[in-house]
Structure formats: C-alpha cells, structure tokens
C-alpha cells in the first residue's frame, strides 16, 4: 500500500526528477509532485512523494528529514490529509471588517454587506 510524504523547504531550482532520484535511495517511488503557484507557475517550495510501501516511506523520513539538498535542509514527514473545504471554495474570514478602535464601527467603507 503506497504511503504519501510531505517534502518541505525545497529549493526553487529542484525538479521532480531530482526528488525521484533522491527518494529512490530509500525505495520504490510511485509519484512525485512539486506544488506550483496556480497564477505564476513558480514552485511554492514544497511537494509530495508517494513511496510504494509504508516501510520505504519510514526509511525515507529517517534518511532524508533534515538532509541538505540544494543548499536547503529538507523537511520530510508523513503527509496529513487535506482538510475538507466547503462548497464554492473561498478564503474564509480574514478579519479587518469589524469596528475599528475609536471609530464609528462602520469599518470606514461605503460598501454594504
């Protein structure tokens, strides 16, 4: 059964092939994916590697977590499931819309909710 690993603190010059070669030292690599920004296409500095077995994934964590790779110390850990998102996506409440201290409470804007 495959096991998915989170790989953080990646160099922006690292490629999926680089990661495949690195993680192959620990066992069979099923998939590699470096996450990119959806607007710019630039790497975001992290990715995911799926190893063929949980044992190989554990070996990869032991071997590669904290290891220097392309001038950065990798963070390698078991990937956690992504939290469920509600329908329609959205970014959630980011604050800043409520009353301001010493203000009139309208938020200073002329728009309505």
N, CA, C and O atoms as a GROMACS GRO file, in nm:
protein
  452
    1UNK      N    1   0.084  -0.119   0.000
    1UNK     CA    2   0.000   0.000   0.000
    1UNK      C    3   0.089   0.125   0.000
    1UNK      O    4   0.176   0.137   0.086
    2UNK      N    5   0.068   0.217  -0.094
    2UNK     CA    6   0.153   0.336  -0.104
    2UNK      C    7   0.138   0.428   0.019
    2UNK      O    8   0.034   0.430   0.084
    3UNK      N    9   0.244   0.502   0.047
    3UNK     CA   10   0.245   0.598   0.157
    3UNK      C   11   0.293   0.732   0.104
    3UNK      O   12   0.395   0.740   0.036
    4UNK      N   13   0.219   0.838   0.136
    4UNK     CA   14   0.249   0.971   0.083
    4UNK      C   15   0.329   1.051   0.186
    4UNK      O   16   0.298   1.052   0.305
    5UNK      N   17   0.434   1.119   0.137
    5UNK     CA   18   0.520   1.200   0.221
    5UNK      C   19   0.512   1.346   0.179
    5UNK      O   20   0.502   1.378   0.060
    6UNK      N   21   0.517   1.435   0.278
    6UNK     CA   22   0.530   1.579   0.255
    6UNK      C   23   0.678   1.611   0.250
    6UNK      O   24   0.755   1.563   0.334
    7UNK      N   25   0.718   1.692   0.153
    7UNK     CA   26   0.858   1.735   0.142
    7UNK      C   27   0.858   1.888   0.140
    7UNK      O   28   0.810   1.950   0.045
    8UNK      N   29   0.912   1.948   0.245
    8UNK     CA   30   0.913   2.093   0.256
    8UNK      C   31   1.053   2.151   0.252
    8UNK      O   32   1.152   2.078   0.254
    9UNK      N   33   1.058   2.283   0.246
    9UNK     CA   34   1.182   2.360   0.239
    9UNK      C   35   1.264   2.323   0.115
    9UNK      O   36   1.386   2.316   0.118
   10UNK      N   37   1.191   2.301   0.005
   10UNK     CA   38   1.257   2.266  -0.122
   10UNK      C   39   1.318   2.390  -0.187
   10UNK      O   40   1.261   2.499  -0.182
   11UNK      N   41   1.431   2.370  -0.247
   11UNK     CA   42   1.490   2.474  -0.330
   11UNK      C   43   1.398   2.499  -0.449
   11UNK      O   44   1.337   2.406  -0.501
   12UNK      N   45   1.387   2.622  -0.491
   12UNK     CA   46   1.302   2.655  -0.606
   12UNK      C   47   1.361   2.602  -0.736
   12UNK      O   48   1.293   2.600  -0.839
   13UNK      N   49   1.488   2.559  -0.734
   13UNK     CA   50   1.552   2.501  -0.853
   13UNK      C   51   1.534   2.350  -0.860
   13UNK      O   52   1.567   2.289  -0.962
   14UNK      N   53   1.484   2.287  -0.754
   14UNK     CA   54   1.467   2.142  -0.752
   14UNK      C   55   1.358   2.101  -0.851
   14UNK      O   56   1.258   2.170  -0.868
   15UNK      N   57   1.381   1.988  -0.916
   15UNK     CA   58   1.283   1.935  -1.011
   15UNK      C   59   1.222   1.806  -0.956
   15UNK      O   60   1.274   1.748  -0.860
   16UNK      N   61   1.112   1.764  -1.018
   16UNK     CA   62   1.051   1.638  -0.976
   16UNK      C   63   1.146   1.522  -1.001
   16UNK      O   64   1.148   1.427  -0.922
   17UNK      N   65   1.224   1.528  -1.107
   17UNK     CA   66   1.322   1.422  -1.134
   17UNK      C   67   1.430   1.419  -1.026
   17UNK      O   68   1.475   1.312  -0.986
   18UNK      N   69   1.473   1.538  -0.978
   18UNK     CA   70   1.571   1.543  -0.868
   18UNK      C   71   1.516   1.470  -0.746
   18UNK      O   72   1.587   1.391  -0.683
   19UNK      N   73   1.391   1.497  -0.712
   19UNK     CA   74   1.330   1.433  -0.595
   19UNK      C   75   1.315   1.282  -0.615
   19UNK      O   76   1.339   1.203  -0.524
   20UNK      N   77   1.276   1.243  -0.735
   20UNK     CA   78   1.261   1.100  -0.764
   20UNK      C   79   1.394   1.027  -0.741
   20UNK      O   80   1.396   0.920  -0.679
   21UNK      N   81   1.503   1.084  -0.789
   21UNK     CA   82   1.635   1.022  -0.772
   21UNK      C   83   1.675   1.018  -0.624
   21UNK      O   84   1.730   0.918  -0.578
   22UNK      N   85   1.648   1.125  -0.552
   22UNK     CA   86   1.684   1.133  -0.411
   22UNK      C   87   1.606   1.030  -0.329
   22UNK      O   88   1.665   0.956  -0.250
   23UNK      N   89   1.475   1.024  -0.349
   23UNK     CA   90   1.391   0.933  -0.270
   23UNK      C   91   1.407   0.788  -0.313
   23UNK      O   92   1.373   0.698  -0.236
   24UNK      N   93   1.457   0.763  -0.432
   24UNK     CA   94   1.480   0.626  -0.478
   24UNK      C   95   1.586   0.557  -0.393
   24UNK      O   96   1.594   0.434  -0.391
   25UNK      N   97   1.667   0.635  -0.322
   25UNK     CA   98   1.767   0.577  -0.231
   25UNK      C   99   1.700   0.501  -0.117
   25UNK      O  100   1.761   0.412  -0.057
   26UNK      N  101   1.575   0.536  -0.086
   26UNK     CA  102   1.502   0.473   0.023
   26UNK      C  103   1.409   0.362  -0.025
   26UNK      O  104   1.360   0.283   0.056
   27UNK      N  105   1.383   0.355  -0.155
   27UNK     CA  106   1.294   0.251  -0.206
   27UNK      C  107   1.225   0.292  -0.335
   27UNK      O  108   1.270   0.383  -0.404
   28UNK      N  109   1.115   0.224  -0.365
   28UNK     CA  110   1.041   0.249  -0.489
   28UNK      C  111   0.954   0.373  -0.478
   28UNK      O  112   0.870   0.384  -0.389
   29UNK      N  113   0.976   0.466  -0.569
   29UNK     CA  114   0.899   0.590  -0.572
   29UNK      C  115   0.783   0.572  -0.670
   29UNK      O  116   0.805   0.542  -0.788
   30UNK      N  117   0.661   0.592  -0.622
   30UNK     CA  118   0.542   0.581  -0.707
   30UNK      C  119   0.517   0.711  -0.785
   30UNK      O  120   0.509   0.710  -0.908
   31UNK      N  121   0.505   0.822  -0.711
   31UNK     CA  122   0.478   0.951  -0.775
   31UNK      C  123   0.556   1.062  -0.704
   31UNK      O  124   0.591   1.051  -0.587
   32UNK      N  125   0.581   1.170  -0.778
   32UNK     CA  126   0.646   1.290  -0.724
   32UNK      C  127   0.570   1.410  -0.778
   32UNK      O  128   0.538   1.416  -0.897
   33UNK      N  129   0.541   1.504  -0.691
   33UNK     CA  130   0.472   1.625  -0.736
   33UNK      C  131   0.522   1.745  -0.658
   33UNK      O  132   0.509   1.750  -0.535
   34UNK      N  133   0.580   1.842  -0.728
   34UNK     CA  134   0.618   1.969  -0.667
   34UNK      C  135   0.503   2.066  -0.691
   34UNK      O  136   0.457   2.082  -0.804
   35UNK      N  137   0.456   2.129  -0.585
   35UNK     CA  138   0.341   2.219  -0.593
   35UNK      C  139   0.386   2.354  -0.647
   35UNK      O  140   0.486   2.410  -0.603
   36UNK      N  141   0.309   2.406  -0.743
   36UNK     CA  142   0.339   2.536  -0.804
   36UNK      C  143   0.224   2.633  -0.781
   36UNK      O  144   0.111   2.592  -0.758
   37UNK      N  145   0.255   2.759  -0.787
   37UNK     CA  146   0.154   2.864  -0.775
   37UNK      C  147   0.064   2.859  -0.898
   37UNK      O  148   0.113   2.853  -1.011
   38UNK      N  149  -0.066   2.862  -0.877
   38UNK     CA  150  -0.158   2.848  -0.990
   38UNK      C  151  -0.158   2.968  -1.084
   38UNK      O  152  -0.199   2.955  -1.200
   39UNK      N  153  -0.112   3.082  -1.038
   39UNK     CA  154  -0.112   3.201  -1.123
   39UNK      C  155   0.022   3.224  -1.193
   39UNK      O  156   0.026   3.259  -1.310
   40UNK      N  157   0.132   3.203  -1.119
   40UNK     CA  158   0.263   3.231  -1.177
   40UNK      C  159   0.332   3.106  -1.231
   40UNK      O  160   0.422   3.116  -1.314
   41UNK      N  161   0.290   2.988  -1.184
   41UNK     CA  162   0.354   2.864  -1.226
   41UNK      C  163   0.486   2.838  -1.156
   41UNK      O  164   0.553   2.739  -1.184
   42UNK      N  165   0.525   2.926  -1.064
   42UNK     CA  166   0.651   2.908  -0.991
   42UNK      C  167   0.634   2.808  -0.877
   42UNK      O  168   0.526   2.800  -0.818
   43UNK      N  169   0.741   2.733  -0.845
   43UNK     CA  170   0.733   2.638  -0.734
   43UNK      C  171   0.707   2.711  -0.602
   43UNK      O  172   0.753   2.824  -0.582
   44UNK      N  173   0.632   2.645  -0.513
   44UNK     CA  174   0.599   2.705  -0.384
   44UNK      C  175   0.690   2.657  -0.272
   44UNK      O  176   0.673   2.696  -0.157
   45UNK      N  177   0.788   2.571  -0.304
   45UNK     CA  178   0.885   2.529  -0.204
   45UNK      C  179   0.848   2.403  -0.128
   45UNK      O  180   0.911   2.369  -0.028
   46UNK      N  181   0.745   2.332  -0.175
   46UNK     CA  182   0.711   2.205  -0.113
   46UNK      C  183   0.649   2.113  -0.216
   46UNK      O  184   0.612   2.155  -0.326
   47UNK      N  185   0.638   1.986  -0.178
   47UNK     CA  186   0.581   1.888  -0.269
   47UNK      C  187   0.546   1.761  -0.196
   47UNK      O  188   0.549   1.755  -0.073
   48UNK      N  189   0.512   1.658  -0.273
   48UNK     CA  190   0.471   1.530  -0.217
   48UNK      C  191   0.538   1.418  -0.295
   48UNK      O  192   0.551   1.423  -0.417
   49UNK      N  193   0.580   1.316  -0.221
   49UNK     CA  194   0.639   1.196  -0.281
   49UNK      C  195   0.561   1.078  -0.227
   49UNK      O  196   0.539   1.066  -0.106
   50UNK      N  197   0.520   0.990  -0.317
   50UNK     CA  198   0.449   0.870  -0.275
   50UNK      C  199   0.541   0.752  -0.293
   50UNK      O  200   0.588   0.723  -0.403
   51UNK      N  201   0.567   0.683  -0.182
   51UNK     CA  202   0.653   0.564  -0.183
   51UNK      C  203   0.565   0.440  -0.194
   51UNK      O  204   0.447   0.444  -0.158
   52UNK      N  205   0.622   0.331  -0.244
   52UNK     CA  206   0.545   0.209  -0.270
   52UNK      C  207   0.490   0.144  -0.143
   52UNK      O  208   0.381   0.088  -0.144
   53UNK      N  209   0.566   0.152  -0.031
   53UNK     CA  210   0.521   0.090   0.094
   53UNK      C  211   0.543   0.186   0.211
   53UNK      O  212   0.620   0.282   0.202
   54UNK      N  213   0.475   0.157   0.320
   54UNK     CA  214   0.493   0.237   0.440
   54UNK      C  215   0.634   0.222   0.497
   54UNK      O  216   0.690   0.316   0.553
   55UNK      N  217   0.691   0.104   0.482
   55UNK     CA  218   0.827   0.080   0.530
   55UNK      C  219   0.928   0.167   0.454
   55UNK      O  220   1.018   0.226   0.514
   56UNK      N  221   0.911   0.174   0.322
   56UNK     CA  222   1.000   0.258   0.242
   56UNK      C  223   0.979   0.406   0.276
   56UNK      O  224   1.075   0.483   0.275
   57UNK      N  225   0.857   0.444   0.304
   57UNK     CA  226   0.829   0.583   0.342
   57UNK      C  227   0.897   0.616   0.475
   57UNK      O  228   0.957   0.723   0.489
   58UNK      N  229   0.889   0.524   0.571
   58UNK     CA  230   0.956   0.545   0.701
   58UNK      C  231   1.107   0.557   0.683
   58UNK      O  232   1.172   0.640   0.747
   59UNK      N  233   1.161   0.473   0.597
   59UNK     CA  234   1.306   0.478   0.569
   59UNK      C  235   1.343   0.612   0.506
   59UNK      O  236   1.446   0.670   0.540
   60UNK      N  237   1.259   0.662   0.415
   60UNK     CA  238   1.286   0.791   0.351
   60UNK      C  239   1.284   0.904   0.453
   60UNK      O  240   1.368   0.994   0.447
   61UNK      N  241   1.190   0.901   0.547
   61UNK     CA  242   1.185   1.004   0.652
   61UNK      C  243   1.313   1.000   0.734
   61UNK      O  244   1.374   1.104   0.760
   62UNK      N  245   1.354   0.881   0.776
   62UNK     CA  246   1.476   0.867   0.855
   62UNK      C  247   1.599   0.916   0.780
   62UNK      O  248   1.684   0.986   0.837
   63UNK      N  249   1.609   0.880   0.653
   63UNK     CA  250   1.727   0.914   0.572
   63UNK      C  251   1.732   1.061   0.532
   63UNK      O  252   1.840   1.121   0.529
   64UNK      N  253   1.614   1.120   0.500
   64UNK     CA  254   1.615   1.248   0.430
   64UNK      C  255   1.566   1.368   0.512
   64UNK      O  256   1.594   1.482   0.474
   65UNK      N  257   1.495   1.347   0.621
   65UNK     CA  258   1.449   1.461   0.701
   65UNK      C  259   1.570   1.533   0.760
   65UNK      O  260   1.650   1.472   0.832
   66UNK      N  261   1.582   1.661   0.731
   66UNK     CA  262   1.693   1.741   0.778
   66UNK      C  263   1.816   1.736   0.689
   66UNK      O  264   1.914   1.807   0.714
   67UNK      N  265   1.813   1.654   0.586
   67UNK     CA  266   1.928   1.640   0.496
   67UNK      C  267   1.942   1.764   0.406
   67UNK      O  268   1.843   1.819   0.358
   68UNK      N  269   2.067   1.804   0.386
   68UNK     CA  270   2.095   1.917   0.298
   68UNK      C  271   2.077   1.873   0.153
   68UNK      O  272   2.138   1.777   0.108
   69UNK      N  273   1.991   1.946   0.081
   69UNK     CA  274   1.964   1.917  -0.059
   69UNK      C  275   1.950   2.050  -0.132
   69UNK      O  276   1.858   2.127  -0.105
   70UNK      N  277   2.041   2.075  -0.224
   70UNK     CA  278   2.043   2.201  -0.300
   70UNK      C  279   2.042   2.323  -0.206
   70UNK      O  280   1.962   2.415  -0.221
   71UNK      N  281   2.132   2.320  -0.109
   71UNK     CA  282   2.155   2.430  -0.014
   71UNK      C  283   2.039   2.454   0.083
   71UNK      O  284   2.030   2.562   0.141
   72UNK      N  285   1.952   2.356   0.101
   72UNK     CA  286   1.843   2.368   0.198
   72UNK      C  287   1.828   2.238   0.275
   72UNK      O  288   1.851   2.130   0.221
   73UNK      N  289   1.791   2.250   0.402
   73UNK     CA  290   1.765   2.131   0.483
   73UNK      C  291   1.620   2.089   0.462
   73UNK      O  292   1.528   2.162   0.498
   74UNK      N  293   1.602   1.972   0.404
   74UNK     CA  294   1.467   1.923   0.373
   74UNK      C  295   1.386   1.894   0.499
   74UNK      O  296   1.441   1.857   0.603
   75UNK      N  297   1.257   1.912   0.487
   75UNK     CA  298   1.162   1.868   0.589
   75UNK      C  299   1.083   1.755   0.524
   75UNK      O  300   1.009   1.778   0.428
   76UNK      N  301   1.097   1.634   0.576
   76UNK     CA  302   1.028   1.518   0.520
   76UNK      C  303   0.948   1.454   0.632
   76UNK      O  304   1.002   1.418   0.737
   77UNK      N  305   0.818   1.439   0.609
   77UNK     CA  306   0.730   1.381   0.710
   77UNK      C  307   0.611   1.316   0.641
   77UNK      O  308   0.585   1.342   0.523
   78UNK      N  309   0.541   1.232   0.714
   78UNK     CA  310   0.420   1.170   0.660
   78UNK      C  311   0.319   1.279   0.627
   78UNK      O  312   0.294   1.368   0.708
   79UNK      N  313   0.261   1.271   0.509
   79UNK     CA  314   0.162   1.372   0.467
   79UNK      C  315   0.034   1.352   0.545
   79UNK      O  316  -0.009   1.239   0.570
   80UNK      N  317  -0.028   1.464   0.584
   80UNK     CA  318  -0.157   1.458   0.653
   80UNK      C  319  -0.266   1.485   0.551
   80UNK      O  320  -0.244   1.558   0.454
   81UNK      N  321  -0.384   1.426   0.572
   81UNK     CA  322  -0.494   1.451   0.478
   81UNK      C  323  -0.530   1.599   0.474
   81UNK      O  324  -0.528   1.668   0.576
   82UNK      N  325  -0.565   1.647   0.354
   82UNK     CA  326  -0.604   1.786   0.338
   82UNK      C  327  -0.742   1.806   0.402
   82UNK      O  328  -0.831   1.724   0.382
   83UNK      N  329  -0.760   1.916   0.478
   83UNK     CA  330  -0.891   1.938   0.539
   83UNK      C  331  -0.999   1.958   0.433
   83UNK      O  332  -0.973   2.014   0.326
   84UNK      N  333  -1.119   1.913   0.464
   84UNK     CA  334  -1.231   1.929   0.372
   84UNK      C  335  -1.266   2.076   0.359
   84UNK      O  336  -1.268   2.150   0.458
   85UNK      N  337  -1.294   2.118   0.239
   85UNK     CA  338  -1.336   2.256   0.213
   85UNK      C  339  -1.483   2.257   0.182
   85UNK      O  340  -1.536   2.162   0.125
   86UNK      N  341  -1.549   2.366   0.219
   86UNK     CA  342  -1.691   2.379   0.189
   86UNK      C  343  -1.712   2.406   0.041
   86UNK      O  344  -1.617   2.436  -0.030
   87UNK      N  345  -1.835   2.394  -0.005
   87UNK     CA  346  -1.863   2.420  -0.146
   87UNK      C  347  -1.830   2.565  -0.185
   87UNK      O  348  -1.852   2.657  -0.107
   88UNK      N  349  -1.778   2.582  -0.304
   88UNK     CA  350  -1.750   2.716  -0.353
   88UNK      C  351  -1.614   2.769  -0.316
   88UNK      O  352  -1.580   2.881  -0.354
   89UNK      N  353  -1.536   2.693  -0.243
   89UNK     CA  354  -1.401   2.738  -0.206
   89UNK      C  355  -1.406   2.855  -0.112
   89UNK      O  356  -1.463   2.844  -0.003
   90UNK      N  357  -1.349   2.965  -0.151
   90UNK     CA  358  -1.348   3.083  -0.065
   90UNK      C  359  -1.229   3.080   0.028
   90UNK      O  360  -1.174   2.974   0.059
   91UNK      N  361  -1.191   3.197   0.073
   91UNK     CA  362  -1.074   3.208   0.158
   91UNK      C  363  -1.107   3.220   0.305
   91UNK      O  364  -1.015   3.229   0.386
   92UNK      N  365  -1.233   3.220   0.340
   92UNK     CA  366  -1.267   3.234   0.481
   92UNK      C  367  -1.257   3.378   0.525
   92UNK      O  368  -1.219   3.466   0.447
   93UNK      N  369  -1.292   3.402   0.649
   93UNK     CA  370  -1.289   3.538   0.703
   93UNK      C  371  -1.147   3.574   0.739
   93UNK      O  372  -1.084   3.506   0.820
   94UNK      N  373  -1.098   3.678   0.681
   94UNK     CA  374  -0.962   3.721   0.708
   94UNK      C  375  -0.958   3.836   0.808
   94UNK      O  376  -0.851   3.892   0.834
   95UNK      N  377  -1.071   3.873   0.862
   95UNK     CA  378  -1.074   3.979   0.962
   95UNK      C  379  -1.063   4.116   0.896
   95UNK      O  380  -1.064   4.128   0.774
   96UNK      N  381  -1.054   4.217   0.978
   96UNK     CA  382  -1.036   4.352   0.929
   96UNK      C  383  -1.164   4.421   0.886
   96UNK      O  384  -1.159   4.533   0.836
   97UNK      N  385  -1.279   4.359   0.903
   97UNK     CA  386  -1.403   4.422   0.860
   97UNK      C  387  -1.485   4.476   0.977
   97UNK      O  388  -1.582   4.549   0.958
   98UNK      N  389  -1.444   4.441   1.095
   98UNK     CA  390  -1.520   4.480   1.213
   98UNK      C  391  -1.494   4.625   1.252
   98UNK      O  392  -1.421   4.696   1.183
   99UNK      N  393  -1.554   4.667   1.362
   99UNK     CA  394  -1.535   4.804   1.408
   99UNK      C  395  -1.389   4.830   1.443
   99UNK      O  396  -1.319   4.742   1.493
  100UNK      N  397  -1.345   4.950   1.416
  100UNK     CA  398  -1.209   4.989   1.450
  100UNK      C  399  -1.211   5.060   1.584
  100UNK      O  400  -1.306   5.130   1.617
  101UNK      N  401  -1.105   5.041   1.663
  101UNK     CA  402  -1.100   5.112   1.791
  101UNK      C  403  -1.106   5.262   1.769
  101UNK      O  404  -1.030   5.317   1.688
  102UNK      N  405  -1.196   5.327   1.840
  102UNK     CA  406  -1.210   5.471   1.828
  102UNK      C  407  -1.284   5.515   1.704
  102UNK      O  408  -1.295   5.635   1.678
  103UNK      N  409  -1.335   5.421   1.627
  103UNK     CA  410  -1.404   5.454   1.503
  103UNK      C  411  -1.554   5.450   1.520
  103UNK      O  412  -1.605   5.430   1.631
  104UNK      N  413  -1.625   5.469   1.411
  104UNK     CA  414  -1.770   5.472   1.416
  104UNK      C  415  -1.831   5.332   1.409
  104UNK      O  416  -1.952   5.316   1.428
  105UNK      N  417  -1.748   5.231   1.381
  105UNK     CA  418  -1.798   5.094   1.374
  105UNK      C  419  -1.841   5.054   1.234
  105UNK      O  420  -1.882   4.940   1.213
  106UNK      N  421  -1.832   5.145   1.139
  106UNK     CA  422  -1.875   5.112   1.004
  106UNK      C  423  -1.764   5.051   0.922
  106UNK      O  424  -1.787   5.004   0.810
  107UNK      N  425  -1.642   5.049   0.976
  107UNK     CA  426  -1.531   4.993   0.901
  107UNK      C  427  -1.470   5.094   0.805
  107UNK      O  428  -1.372   5.064   0.738
  108UNK      N  429  -1.528   5.213   0.797
  108UNK     CA  430  -1.472   5.319   0.716
  108UNK      C  431  -1.502   5.309   0.569
  108UNK      O  432  -1.458   5.395   0.493
  109UNK      N  433  -1.574   5.209   0.525
  109UNK     CA  434  -1.602   5.195   0.383
  109UNK      C  435  -1.745   5.233   0.350
  109UNK      O  436  -1.828   5.247   0.440
  110UNK      N  437  -1.773   5.250   0.223
  110UNK     CA  438  -1.907   5.288   0.183
  110UNK      C  439  -1.984   5.168   0.127
  110UNK      O  440  -2.097   5.185   0.080
  111UNK      N  441  -1.927   5.051   0.132
  111UNK     CA  442  -1.994   4.934   0.078
  111UNK      C  443  -2.084   4.870   0.182
  111UNK      O  444  -2.072   4.896   0.301
  112UNK      N  445  -2.174   4.788   0.135
  112UNK     CA  446  -2.266   4.717   0.225
  112UNK      C  447  -2.243   4.568   0.212
  112UNK      O  448  -2.193   4.520   0.110
  113UNK      N  449  -2.281   4.497   0.313
  113UNK     CA  450  -2.271   4.352   0.312
  113UNK      C  451  -2.391   4.292   0.248
  113UNK      O  452  -2.401   4.170   0.237
   0.00000   0.00000   0.00000
